[in-house]
Amino acid sequence: MADYVTSDALVLRKTPWSESSLIIATLTPDAGQVHFMIRGARRSGKKSFPSVDLFRHMRISWRRRADSELFSVHDCECIEPFAAIPTVPAHYRAAGWLCRMILANTILDMPSPDLFTACRSGFSRLNRGVPAPVLPIVLGICFTALREHGQLPDLSGDTRKAAAMEELLAFAVDDGRTVPDGTPERWVALREWTSQYLQAHEFAVPDGLEKILPNAESP
């Protein structure tokens, strides 16, 4: 019998199951996209699991099963709820799009440590009570995913663009860094180019990317 493992996990989707349980789809750094059954997660009481909701950073103890890709949770704790994300519509829209994009482009046993870090950093920024640089957050996470897939654009022939890409990637994984310089028009142009590049490299691009604007105050 396999031993329990403990993983950090970001909740990207939740589905009610029976009267008291949840199925959650998560991104983990070491195992990629993992789906869990959390029995009793919808009950209230002293012995129930901590509240499990979208965008939350959880720490989950679980055991692999050879006959299923849906794993039961032995124990879990909430590390960071990111509960303020839904209070700003632009932040909620961006976080929801990121969840759909990650779920569409990751699988079980696809280690994603940089993508996990970038997504957690993005959720942290979107959780703050001031308008976040929404589009730079989303694009930084997209390019982090491309890099982890080995499909980052080759910019070796253009030192200025290569430096700008490295700055955006560093911004994506470190929520203490300031947003890279760029006018709203340049970020929108980069959004359109990124969408085309992702699709050309067989990434699934969920609907709604065109509605993500440079920041929450954009017209």
N, C-alpha and C positions, 0 to 999 in steps of 0.2 A: 504494500500500500504506500502510495506516495506521501511524502511529508507535506505539511502545510507550508506555503510560501506567503510572504507578505509583500504586497506591491502598493506603491502610490498609484492613484488612479483619478483621472478627471472624468466626471459624469457627463457624457455627451447626449444621451437619450435615456428616458425612463418609460417603462410600459407597465401599467398595473397588471397583476397576475393573481387571479383568485381574489378573495376578499381581503387578504392581509399581506400579500407578497408583491414584490417588484422584480422586473427584469431590467437591468441597466446595461447599457453599452458604454464602455469606458475606453480611454486611451491610457496605457501604462508605458513607462519608459523601456522596460525590458521585454515585454511580451506583446507589444503593439496593441491592437484592438482586442479587448476581452469583454465577453458578456457574462454577467453574473445573475444568478437567482438569489434574491435576498428574502428569505422567508420571514414573515412577521414584520417586515419593514413598514407596513402601513398601520400597524397597531400602535396604540399609545399605552404607556405604562413604564414603570421603573426598569423593567428588564428588556425593553424593546431596543432595537438598533437606533443609533442617532439618525436624525432626519436626513434622508437621501433625496437630493434634488439636482436639477440641471446645474451644470458649471461647477459643482462642488469638487474640491480636492479632498479625496478620501484616502485612508490607508486601510487596505483590505487584506485580511488573512484568508487564504483559499487553497484548495487542493485541486490539482489537475486530474482530469479523467480522460482515459484513452478512448472512451466510447461517446464522447460528447464535447461540443465546444461551448456549452452552457455550464458554468461552474457554480457550485454552491459556496456561499460565504460562511466562513466559520466565525469571523469577528470583523468589525470595521469601526473606524472612528473618523470623524470629520476634522480635517486639518484646517481647512479654510472654506467657509460657505460661499464667498463671493455673492452675498445676498443682495447687494446693491445694484448688480448688473441690470435686472429687469426694471429698475426705477427710471432709467433713461432710455427711451425708445431706440435711439440710434445705437446705443451700446448693446441693448438686447438683440437688435437685428443683426449686428456684426457677430456677436457671440453665437447666435443661432446658426448663421451661415457657416461659421468656422466649424461648428459641430457637424453639420451636414457634409462639409467638404472633407473633414478628417475621416468620418465614417465611410465615405464613398471611396477613399483612396488608401486605406490601411486594412490590414488583416491580422489575424492571430499569428504570433511568432514572427512578426516583422518588428524587430527592436526599433524604437523611435525615441531615443533619449533626447535629442535636440528638439524634435517636434513637441514632445511633452513639455520640455522647459519653456519653449517659445509660447505654447498655448497657455501654460500656467501664467507666464509673464503677461500675456495679452489679457487674460481674465483679470489679473491683478490691476492692470491699467484701467480696464473697462469698469472695474468695481469702484473706482474712486469717484468722489462726489463732484468732480469738475469735468467739463467736456474733454474727453480723451481724443488723441489724434487717431481717429477710428480707422481711416483708410491705411495709414502707415502701419498700424498694428496688424491689420488683415494681410497686407501685402508682405510684410516681414515674415509672417507665419507661412504664407504660401511659398515663399522662396526658401524658407527653412525646410519645408516638406520636399521641395525639388532637390535641394542639396542632399538630403538624407536618401533620396531615391537615385542619386548620382546623375541628375538631369538639370543641374544648374546651368544657365547660359554661359557659354565660353566668352568671356570678356577680356581675355589675355591681350588682345590687340588694342585695347582702349583703356589706358591706365586710369582715366578720369571715371569712366563708368565702372571699372573694376573696383576702384576705391569706394564709390558710392554704394555698390552692392555689398561690400564688406561692412560698411557702416550700417546699412539697413539690417544685415544679418546679426550684427552685434547688438543693435537696438532690440531686435526681436527676442533675444534670449535673456536680456538684462533689463528688468523693469526700472532700474535706476538711471538708465541712460536717457538723455534728451532726444527728442525726435529729430531725425535728419532734416536738414534744410530742404525746402521745396515749396513752391507756390501751389495753391489749390489746383491750378490748371495742370501743373506738371504731375501731381499725384493722380489726377483723373486720367491723364494720358498714360501714365504707367499702369493704372488699373486696366485700361483697355488692352494694352500690349500684353499684360500678364494673363488676362483671360484667353487671348488668342494663343499665347505660348503654352499655357496649361493644356488647352484642348489639342494643340498640335502634338503634344507629348503624351497623349492618351490619359490625361488626368480628367476625372469627372469634375465638372464645374457646376455646382448647384445654381438654380435660378436665384436672382436677387443680388448678385455681385454689383450690378450697375447701380443699385440703390444705396450702396455704401459710399458715403461721402467723406471728404478729408477729415472733418471733425463733426461733433454733434451739433454745432451751431451753423453748419453749412446750409445755404438756402436750398 
